[in-house]
């Protein structure tokens, strides 16, 4: 991630926390209606909860 700041960091899709300071930050990319959609997660736990 280049030149990111806390102000423009996305929030975790599952818990709503900022992913800026997370060392376990994950992104899942999906295609919805022909557009790339990025889902951000602060940890593997939040990603796994979202996938369940």
Residue pairs with C-beta under 8 A, 6 or more apart in sequence:
4 20
5 20
6 18
6 20
6 21
9 18
9 19
9 20
10 18
10 19
10 38
10 40
11 17
11 18
11 19
11 40
12 18
12 19
12 22
12 40
12 41
12 42
12 43
12 46
13 39
13 40
13 41
13 46
13 50
14 41
14 42
14 46
14 47
14 49
14 50
15 42
15 46
17 42
18 42
19 25
19 40
19 41
19 42
22 42
22 43
24 42
24 43
24 44
25 40
25 41
25 42
26 40
26 41
26 43
26 44
26 47
27 38
27 39
27 40
27 41
28 38
28 39
28 41
28 47
29 36
29 37
29 38
29 39
30 36
30 37
30 39
31 37
39 50
41 47
41 50
